[in-house]
Amino acid sequence: MIMNTFKSIIKLLYMITFDKEFNPEDFEKPYRPVTESITRTRYIEILALHGIIPISLRDPLDGTYERCSKEDLDKIASRLVLPADRYVLKSSDCEDYGLNGQCIAAFDHGVSAVRLALGYITTEYHGYLHAVDLDDNLWLLEPNAGFSHAGTWFKPGENGYQTKKSLL
């Protein structure tokens, strides 16, 4: 009886805090795919094939990144997307969505090869995500749920995305 009351209180606090129904799946352990390392040098070579230049700190901190298969990228894609209503122009906007997705991929799923990408959607400069899979394919992902193609990996050039820079 006490345990059921406690669980009810936790569910109520969750609903008040997050303004949504309690869903036990929100607390499941994140999916951790099998990963393989790629060197920063090889990552830059793959980006160069697509005309993308790396941007970084003066002295890059990471010499390798953990990448996974396209199938595993598909499994984590929805977890890298934030609700559109969190967007605040010049404060919490597109590159923040991308950085958030980059961190979730690395911390929750162990895939540090998901990185912030910067480029154009038609004429607008935009921040989003990209990743290199185990077959050296480059994939893009929109992390803002307000876009119809958000949460689905697609190839460079699709959906009007033209990547110019990558945070490595």
mmCIF file of the C-alpha atoms, coordinates in Angstrom:
data_MODEL
# 
_entry.id   MODEL 
# 
loop_
_atom_site.group_PDB 
_atom_site.id 
_atom_site.type_symbol 
_atom_site.label_atom_id 
_atom_site.label_alt_id 
_atom_site.label_comp_id 
_atom_site.label_asym_id 
_atom_site.label_entity_id 
_atom_site.label_seq_id 
_atom_site.pdbx_PDB_ins_code 
_atom_site.Cartn_x 
_atom_site.Cartn_y 
_atom_site.Cartn_z 
_atom_site.occupancy 
_atom_site.B_iso_or_equiv 
_atom_site.pdbx_formal_charge 
_atom_site.auth_seq_id 
_atom_site.auth_comp_id 
_atom_site.auth_asym_id 
_atom_site.auth_atom_id 
_atom_site.pdbx_PDB_model_num 
ATOM 1   C CA . MET A 1 1   ? 0.000  0.000  0.000   1.00 0.00 ? 1   MET A CA 1 
ATOM 2   C CA . ILE A 1 2   ? 2.732  2.457  0.951   1.00 0.00 ? 2   ILE A CA 1 
ATOM 3   C CA . MET A 1 3   ? 4.685  1.549  -2.206  1.00 0.00 ? 3   MET A CA 1 
ATOM 4   C CA . ASN A 1 4   ? 1.630  2.178  -4.430  1.00 0.00 ? 4   ASN A CA 1 
ATOM 5   C CA . THR A 1 5   ? 1.066  5.557  -2.761  1.00 0.00 ? 5   THR A CA 1 
ATOM 6   C CA . PHE A 1 6   ? 4.731  6.403  -3.277  1.00 0.00 ? 6   PHE A CA 1 
ATOM 7   C CA . LYS A 1 7   ? 4.523  5.451  -6.986  1.00 0.00 ? 7   LYS A CA 1 
ATOM 8   C CA . SER A 1 8   ? 1.398  7.609  -7.379  1.00 0.00 ? 8   SER A CA 1 
ATOM 9   C CA . ILE A 1 9   ? 3.170  10.576 -5.814  1.00 0.00 ? 9   ILE A CA 1 
ATOM 10  C CA . ILE A 1 10  ? 6.177  10.092 -8.126  1.00 0.00 ? 10  ILE A CA 1 
ATOM 11  C CA . LYS A 1 11  ? 3.874  9.971  -11.186 1.00 0.00 ? 11  LYS A CA 1 
ATOM 12  C CA . LEU A 1 12  ? 2.083  13.136 -10.050 1.00 0.00 ? 12  LEU A CA 1 
ATOM 13  C CA . LEU A 1 13  ? 5.379  14.973 -9.475  1.00 0.00 ? 13  LEU A CA 1 
ATOM 14  C CA . TYR A 1 14  ? 6.569  13.856 -12.905 1.00 0.00 ? 14  TYR A CA 1 
ATOM 15  C CA . MET A 1 15  ? 3.405  15.198 -14.551 1.00 0.00 ? 15  MET A CA 1 
ATOM 16  C CA . ILE A 1 16  ? 3.736  18.521 -12.753 1.00 0.00 ? 16  ILE A CA 1 
ATOM 17  C CA . THR A 1 17  ? 7.462  18.847 -13.523 1.00 0.00 ? 17  THR A CA 1 
ATOM 18  C CA . PHE A 1 18  ? 7.456  17.756 -17.168 1.00 0.00 ? 18  PHE A CA 1 
ATOM 19  C CA . ASP A 1 19  ? 3.878  18.684 -18.110 1.00 0.00 ? 19  ASP A CA 1 
ATOM 20  C CA . LYS A 1 20  ? 3.201  15.257 -19.630 1.00 0.00 ? 20  LYS A CA 1 
ATOM 21  C CA . GLU A 1 21  ? 1.934  11.834 -18.648 1.00 0.00 ? 21  GLU A CA 1 
ATOM 22  C CA . PHE A 1 22  ? 4.350  9.511  -16.907 1.00 0.00 ? 22  PHE A CA 1 
ATOM 23  C CA . ASN A 1 23  ? 5.853  7.033  -19.361 1.00 0.00 ? 23  ASN A CA 1 
ATOM 24  C CA . PRO A 1 24  ? 8.098  4.280  -17.963 1.00 0.00 ? 24  PRO A CA 1 
ATOM 25  C CA . GLU A 1 25  ? 9.952  4.186  -21.313 1.00 0.00 ? 25  GLU A CA 1 
ATOM 26  C CA . ASP A 1 26  ? 11.373 7.620  -20.473 1.00 0.00 ? 26  ASP A CA 1 
ATOM 27  C CA . PHE A 1 27  ? 13.442 5.878  -17.797 1.00 0.00 ? 27  PHE A CA 1 
ATOM 28  C CA . GLU A 1 28  ? 14.562 2.845  -19.736 1.00 0.00 ? 28  GLU A CA 1 
ATOM 29  C CA . LYS A 1 29  ? 18.269 2.437  -20.175 1.00 0.00 ? 29  LYS A CA 1 
ATOM 30  C CA . PRO A 1 30  ? 19.285 4.091  -23.488 1.00 0.00 ? 30  PRO A CA 1 
ATOM 31  C CA . TYR A 1 31  ? 20.189 1.818  -26.401 1.00 0.00 ? 31  TYR A CA 1 
ATOM 32  C CA . ARG A 1 32  ? 23.969 1.365  -26.649 1.00 0.00 ? 32  ARG A CA 1 
ATOM 33  C CA . PRO A 1 33  ? 25.041 0.155  -30.092 1.00 0.00 ? 33  PRO A CA 1 
ATOM 34  C CA . VAL A 1 34  ? 28.273 -1.657 -30.828 1.00 0.00 ? 34  VAL A CA 1 
ATOM 35  C CA . THR A 1 35  ? 30.734 1.004  -31.915 1.00 0.00 ? 35  THR A CA 1 
ATOM 36  C CA . GLU A 1 36  ? 34.024 1.193  -33.749 1.00 0.00 ? 36  GLU A CA 1 
ATOM 37  C CA . SER A 1 37  ? 36.570 3.997  -33.593 1.00 0.00 ? 37  SER A CA 1 
ATOM 38  C CA . ILE A 1 38  ? 37.310 6.353  -36.470 1.00 0.00 ? 38  ILE A CA 1 
ATOM 39  C CA . THR A 1 39  ? 40.281 8.712  -36.296 1.00 0.00 ? 39  THR A CA 1 
ATOM 40  C CA . ARG A 1 40  ? 39.781 12.438 -36.529 1.00 0.00 ? 40  ARG A CA 1 
ATOM 41  C CA . THR A 1 41  ? 41.977 12.410 -39.634 1.00 0.00 ? 41  THR A CA 1 
ATOM 42  C CA . ARG A 1 42  ? 39.796 9.809  -41.393 1.00 0.00 ? 42  ARG A CA 1 
ATOM 43  C CA . TYR A 1 43  ? 36.621 11.667 -40.344 1.00 0.00 ? 43  TYR A CA 1 
ATOM 44  C CA . ILE A 1 44  ? 38.014 14.872 -41.891 1.00 0.00 ? 44  ILE A CA 1 
ATOM 45  C CA . GLU A 1 45  ? 38.884 12.980 -45.096 1.00 0.00 ? 45  GLU A CA 1 
ATOM 46  C CA . ILE A 1 46  ? 35.268 11.755 -45.407 1.00 0.00 ? 46  ILE A CA 1 
ATOM 47  C CA . LEU A 1 47  ? 33.915 15.261 -44.768 1.00 0.00 ? 47  LEU A CA 1 
ATOM 48  C CA . ALA A 1 48  ? 36.275 16.665 -47.408 1.00 0.00 ? 48  ALA A CA 1 
ATOM 49  C CA . LEU A 1 49  ? 34.681 14.358 -50.009 1.00 0.00 ? 49  LEU A CA 1 
ATOM 50  C CA . HIS A 1 50  ? 31.474 16.346 -49.384 1.00 0.00 ? 50  HIS A CA 1 
ATOM 51  C CA . GLY A 1 51  ? 33.169 19.780 -49.336 1.00 0.00 ? 51  GLY A CA 1 
ATOM 52  C CA . ILE A 1 52  ? 32.792 20.125 -45.544 1.00 0.00 ? 52  ILE A CA 1 
ATOM 53  C CA . ILE A 1 53  ? 35.512 21.784 -43.481 1.00 0.00 ? 53  ILE A CA 1 
ATOM 54  C CA . PRO A 1 54  ? 36.091 21.034 -39.788 1.00 0.00 ? 54  PRO A CA 1 
ATOM 55  C CA . ILE A 1 55  ? 35.862 23.721 -37.156 1.00 0.00 ? 55  ILE A CA 1 
ATOM 56  C CA . SER A 1 56  ? 37.262 23.098 -33.696 1.00 0.00 ? 56  SER A CA 1 
ATOM 57  C CA . LEU A 1 57  ? 39.178 24.430 -30.795 1.00 0.00 ? 57  LEU A CA 1 
ATOM 58  C CA . ARG A 1 58  ? 42.717 25.546 -31.561 1.00 0.00 ? 58  ARG A CA 1 
ATOM 59  C CA . ASP A 1 59  ? 43.937 22.227 -30.185 1.00 0.00 ? 59  ASP A CA 1 
ATOM 60  C CA . PRO A 1 60  ? 41.284 19.557 -30.848 1.00 0.00 ? 60  PRO A CA 1 
ATOM 61  C CA . LEU A 1 61  ? 40.493 17.439 -27.808 1.00 0.00 ? 61  LEU A CA 1 
ATOM 62  C CA . ASP A 1 62  ? 39.343 14.260 -29.557 1.00 0.00 ? 62  ASP A CA 1 
ATOM 63  C CA . GLY A 1 63  ? 41.634 12.160 -31.717 1.00 0.00 ? 63  GLY A CA 1 
ATOM 64  C CA . THR A 1 64  ? 39.010 9.462  -32.316 1.00 0.00 ? 64  THR A CA 1 
ATOM 65  C CA . TYR A 1 65  ? 35.225 9.184  -32.418 1.00 0.00 ? 65  TYR A CA 1 
ATOM 66  C CA . GLU A 1 66  ? 32.959 6.204  -31.842 1.00 0.00 ? 66  GLU A CA 1 
ATOM 67  C CA . ARG A 1 67  ? 30.686 5.389  -34.779 1.00 0.00 ? 67  ARG A CA 1 
ATOM 68  C CA . CYS A 1 68  ? 28.111 2.695  -35.446 1.00 0.00 ? 68  CYS A CA 1 
ATOM 69  C CA . SER A 1 69  ? 26.114 1.111  -38.259 1.00 0.00 ? 69  SER A CA 1 
ATOM 70  C CA . LYS A 1 70  ? 23.363 2.954  -40.128 1.00 0.00 ? 70  LYS A CA 1 
ATOM 71  C CA . GLU A 1 71  ? 20.862 0.555  -38.533 1.00 0.00 ? 71  GLU A CA 1 
ATOM 72  C CA . ASP A 1 72  ? 22.043 1.621  -35.088 1.00 0.00 ? 72  ASP A CA 1 
ATOM 73  C CA . LEU A 1 73  ? 21.975 5.296  -36.081 1.00 0.00 ? 73  LEU A CA 1 
ATOM 74  C CA . ASP A 1 74  ? 18.322 4.736  -37.025 1.00 0.00 ? 74  ASP A CA 1 
ATOM 75  C CA . LYS A 1 75  ? 17.646 3.233  -33.577 1.00 0.00 ? 75  LYS A CA 1 
ATOM 76  C CA . ILE A 1 76  ? 18.943 6.299  -31.723 1.00 0.00 ? 76  ILE A CA 1 
ATOM 77  C CA . ALA A 1 77  ? 17.697 8.991  -34.145 1.00 0.00 ? 77  ALA A CA 1 
ATOM 78  C CA . SER A 1 78  ? 14.421 9.786  -32.366 1.00 0.00 ? 78  SER A CA 1 
ATOM 79  C CA . ARG A 1 79  ? 16.277 10.293 -29.073 1.00 0.00 ? 79  ARG A CA 1 
ATOM 80  C CA . LEU A 1 80  ? 18.327 13.104 -30.658 1.00 0.00 ? 80  LEU A CA 1 
ATOM 81  C CA . VAL A 1 81  ? 15.278 15.247 -31.469 1.00 0.00 ? 81  VAL A CA 1 
ATOM 82  C CA . LEU A 1 82  ? 13.867 17.997 -29.234 1.00 0.00 ? 82  LEU A CA 1 
ATOM 83  C CA . PRO A 1 83  ? 10.348 19.470 -29.338 1.00 0.00 ? 83  PRO A CA 1 
ATOM 84  C CA . ALA A 1 84  ? 9.970  22.483 -31.632 1.00 0.00 ? 84  ALA A CA 1 
ATOM 85  C CA . ASP A 1 85  ? 8.547  24.649 -28.841 1.00 0.00 ? 85  ASP A CA 1 
ATOM 86  C CA . ARG A 1 86  ? 11.977 24.862 -27.196 1.00 0.00 ? 86  ARG A CA 1 
ATOM 87  C CA . TYR A 1 87  ? 13.250 27.012 -30.075 1.00 0.00 ? 87  TYR A CA 1 
ATOM 88  C CA . VAL A 1 88  ? 14.059 30.601 -29.063 1.00 0.00 ? 88  VAL A CA 1 
ATOM 89  C CA . LEU A 1 89  ? 15.685 32.726 -31.777 1.00 0.00 ? 89  LEU A CA 1 
ATOM 90  C CA . LYS A 1 90  ? 19.216 33.893 -30.897 1.00 0.00 ? 90  LYS A CA 1 
ATOM 91  C CA . SER A 1 91  ? 19.064 32.051 -27.569 1.00 0.00 ? 91  SER A CA 1 
ATOM 92  C CA . SER A 1 92  ? 18.136 28.373 -27.888 1.00 0.00 ? 92  SER A CA 1 
ATOM 93  C CA . ASP A 1 93  ? 18.051 27.908 -31.612 1.00 0.00 ? 93  ASP A CA 1 
ATOM 94  C CA . CYS A 1 94  ? 19.231 25.482 -34.274 1.00 0.00 ? 94  CYS A CA 1 
ATOM 95  C CA . GLU A 1 95  ? 22.872 25.002 -33.280 1.00 0.00 ? 95  GLU A CA 1 
ATOM 96  C CA . ASP A 1 96  ? 21.748 24.388 -29.690 1.00 0.00 ? 96  ASP A CA 1 
ATOM 97  C CA . TYR A 1 97  ? 19.441 21.629 -30.934 1.00 0.00 ? 97  TYR A CA 1 
ATOM 98  C CA . GLY A 1 98  ? 22.446 20.177 -32.773 1.00 0.00 ? 98  GLY A CA 1 
ATOM 99  C CA . LEU A 1 99  ? 24.758 20.413 -29.777 1.00 0.00 ? 99  LEU A CA 1 
ATOM 100 C CA . ASN A 1 100 ? 22.121 18.778 -27.593 1.00 0.00 ? 100 ASN A CA 1 
ATOM 101 C CA . GLY A 1 101 ? 21.793 15.885 -30.048 1.00 0.00 ? 101 GLY A CA 1 
ATOM 102 C CA . GLN A 1 102 ? 25.571 15.535 -30.231 1.00 0.00 ? 102 GLN A CA 1 
ATOM 103 C CA . CYS A 1 103 ? 25.798 15.250 -26.444 1.00 0.00 ? 103 CYS A CA 1 
ATOM 104 C CA . ILE A 1 104 ? 22.903 12.791 -26.140 1.00 0.00 ? 104 ILE A CA 1 
ATOM 105 C CA . ALA A 1 105 ? 24.437 10.580 -28.840 1.00 0.00 ? 105 ALA A CA 1 
ATOM 106 C CA . ALA A 1 106 ? 27.793 10.542 -27.028 1.00 0.00 ? 106 ALA A CA 1 
ATOM 107 C CA . PHE A 1 107 ? 26.701 10.366 -23.388 1.00 0.00 ? 107 PHE A CA 1 
ATOM 108 C CA . ASP A 1 108 ? 23.585 8.206  -23.614 1.00 0.00 ? 108 ASP A CA 1 
ATOM 109 C CA . HIS A 1 109 ? 24.431 6.008  -26.603 1.00 0.00 ? 109 HIS A CA 1 
ATOM 110 C CA . GLY A 1 110 ? 28.240 6.025  -26.764 1.00 0.00 ? 110 GLY A CA 1 
ATOM 111 C CA . VAL A 1 111 ? 28.262 7.332  -30.361 1.00 0.00 ? 111 VAL A CA 1 
ATOM 112 C CA . SER A 1 112 ? 30.574 10.359 -30.396 1.00 0.00 ? 112 SER A CA 1 
ATOM 113 C CA . ALA A 1 113 ? 30.717 10.427 -34.232 1.00 0.00 ? 113 ALA A CA 1 
ATOM 114 C CA . VAL A 1 114 ? 27.347 12.232 -34.266 1.00 0.00 ? 114 VAL A CA 1 
ATOM 115 C CA . ARG A 1 115 ? 28.456 15.847 -34.607 1.00 0.00 ? 115 ARG A CA 1 
ATOM 116 C CA . LEU A 1 116 ? 27.098 19.365 -35.035 1.00 0.00 ? 116 LEU A CA 1 
ATOM 117 C CA . ALA A 1 117 ? 26.863 20.320 -38.709 1.00 0.00 ? 117 ALA A CA 1 
ATOM 118 C CA . LEU A 1 118 ? 26.464 23.858 -40.020 1.00 0.00 ? 118 LEU A CA 1 
ATOM 119 C CA . GLY A 1 119 ? 25.289 24.827 -43.460 1.00 0.00 ? 119 GLY A CA 1 
ATOM 120 C CA . TYR A 1 120 ? 22.358 26.001 -45.528 1.00 0.00 ? 120 TYR A CA 1 
ATOM 121 C CA . ILE A 1 121 ? 18.769 24.962 -46.021 1.00 0.00 ? 121 ILE A CA 1 
ATOM 122 C CA . THR A 1 122 ? 18.111 26.799 -49.267 1.00 0.00 ? 122 THR A CA 1 
ATOM 123 C CA . THR A 1 123 ? 19.310 30.324 -48.287 1.00 0.00 ? 123 THR A CA 1 
ATOM 124 C CA . GLU A 1 124 ? 19.072 30.097 -44.471 1.00 0.00 ? 124 GLU A CA 1 
ATOM 125 C CA . TYR A 1 125 ? 22.148 29.197 -42.399 1.00 0.00 ? 125 TYR A CA 1 
ATOM 126 C CA . HIS A 1 126 ? 21.274 26.328 -40.077 1.00 0.00 ? 126 HIS A CA 1 
ATOM 127 C CA . GLY A 1 127 ? 22.650 23.952 -37.430 1.00 0.00 ? 127 GLY A CA 1 
ATOM 128 C CA . TYR A 1 128 ? 21.805 20.230 -37.374 1.00 0.00 ? 128 TYR A CA 1 
ATOM 129 C CA . LEU A 1 129 ? 23.591 16.873 -37.007 1.00 0.00 ? 129 LEU A CA 1 
ATOM 130 C CA . HIS A 1 130 ? 25.664 14.554 -39.142 1.00 0.00 ? 130 HIS A CA 1 
ATOM 131 C CA . ALA A 1 131 ? 27.332 11.194 -38.580 1.00 0.00 ? 131 ALA A CA 1 
ATOM 132 C CA . VAL A 1 132 ? 29.690 8.837  -40.391 1.00 0.00 ? 132 VAL A CA 1 
ATOM 133 C CA . ASP A 1 133 ? 28.578 5.179  -40.216 1.00 0.00 ? 133 ASP A CA 1 
ATOM 134 C CA . LEU A 1 134 ? 30.716 2.014  -40.237 1.00 0.00 ? 134 LEU A CA 1 
ATOM 135 C CA . ASP A 1 135 ? 30.696 1.994  -44.051 1.00 0.00 ? 135 ASP A CA 1 
ATOM 136 C CA . ASP A 1 136 ? 32.087 5.569  -44.212 1.00 0.00 ? 136 ASP A CA 1 
ATOM 137 C CA . ASN A 1 137 ? 28.722 6.969  -45.369 1.00 0.00 ? 137 ASN A CA 1 
ATOM 138 C CA . LEU A 1 138 ? 27.822 10.479 -44.238 1.00 0.00 ? 138 LEU A CA 1 
ATOM 139 C CA . TRP A 1 139 ? 24.278 11.001 -42.911 1.00 0.00 ? 139 TRP A CA 1 
ATOM 140 C CA . LEU A 1 140 ? 22.415 14.157 -41.822 1.00 0.00 ? 140 LEU A CA 1 
ATOM 141 C CA . LEU A 1 141 ? 19.695 14.500 -39.187 1.00 0.00 ? 141 LEU A CA 1 
ATOM 142 C CA . GLU A 1 142 ? 17.415 17.398 -38.256 1.00 0.00 ? 142 GLU A CA 1 
ATOM 143 C CA . PRO A 1 143 ? 17.119 17.539 -34.431 1.00 0.00 ? 143 PRO A CA 1 
ATOM 144 C CA . ASN A 1 144 ? 14.198 20.020 -34.306 1.00 0.00 ? 144 ASN A CA 1 
ATOM 145 C CA . ALA A 1 145 ? 10.829 18.206 -34.257 1.00 0.00 ? 145 ALA A CA 1 
ATOM 146 C CA . GLY A 1 146 ? 9.274  21.184 -36.045 1.00 0.00 ? 146 GLY A CA 1 
ATOM 147 C CA . PHE A 1 147 ? 10.694 19.932 -39.355 1.00 0.00 ? 147 PHE A CA 1 
ATOM 148 C CA . SER A 1 148 ? 8.740  17.234 -41.211 1.00 0.00 ? 148 SER A CA 1 
ATOM 149 C CA . HIS A 1 149 ? 11.895 15.148 -41.746 1.00 0.00 ? 149 HIS A CA 1 
ATOM 150 C CA . ALA A 1 150 ? 13.193 15.476 -38.145 1.00 0.00 ? 150 ALA A CA 1 
ATOM 151 C CA . GLY A 1 151 ? 14.481 12.274 -36.578 1.00 0.00 ? 151 GLY A CA 1 
ATOM 152 C CA . THR A 1 152 ? 15.235 10.512 -39.872 1.00 0.00 ? 152 THR A CA 1 
ATOM 153 C CA . TRP A 1 153 ? 18.777 10.258 -41.256 1.00 0.00 ? 153 TRP A CA 1 
ATOM 154 C CA . PHE A 1 154 ? 19.143 11.411 -44.859 1.00 0.00 ? 154 PHE A CA 1 
ATOM 155 C CA . LYS A 1 155 ? 21.945 11.866 -47.390 1.00 0.00 ? 155 LYS A CA 1 
ATOM 156 C CA . PRO A 1 156 ? 23.835 15.140 -47.938 1.00 0.00 ? 156 PRO A CA 1 
ATOM 157 C CA . GLY A 1 157 ? 21.995 17.387 -50.379 1.00 0.00 ? 157 GLY A CA 1 
ATOM 158 C CA . GLU A 1 158 ? 18.561 15.934 -49.588 1.00 0.00 ? 158 GLU A CA 1 
ATOM 159 C CA . ASN A 1 159 ? 15.837 18.133 -48.069 1.00 0.00 ? 159 ASN A CA 1 
ATOM 160 C CA . GLY A 1 160 ? 17.764 21.189 -49.292 1.00 0.00 ? 160 GLY A CA 1 
ATOM 161 C CA . TYR A 1 161 ? 20.641 20.768 -46.775 1.00 0.00 ? 161 TYR A CA 1 
ATOM 162 C CA . GLN A 1 162 ? 24.087 21.904 -47.906 1.00 0.00 ? 162 GLN A CA 1 
ATOM 163 C CA . THR A 1 163 ? 26.619 21.273 -45.130 1.00 0.00 ? 163 THR A CA 1 
ATOM 164 C CA . LYS A 1 164 ? 29.616 23.601 -45.009 1.00 0.00 ? 164 LYS A CA 1 
ATOM 165 C CA . LYS A 1 165 ? 31.188 23.031 -41.579 1.00 0.00 ? 165 LYS A CA 1 
ATOM 166 C CA . SER A 1 166 ? 31.429 20.391 -38.869 1.00 0.00 ? 166 SER A CA 1 
ATOM 167 C CA . LEU A 1 167 ? 32.359 20.711 -35.205 1.00 0.00 ? 167 LEU A CA 1 
ATOM 168 C CA . LEU A 1 168 ? 35.135 18.158 -34.637 1.00 0.00 ? 168 LEU A CA 1 
# 
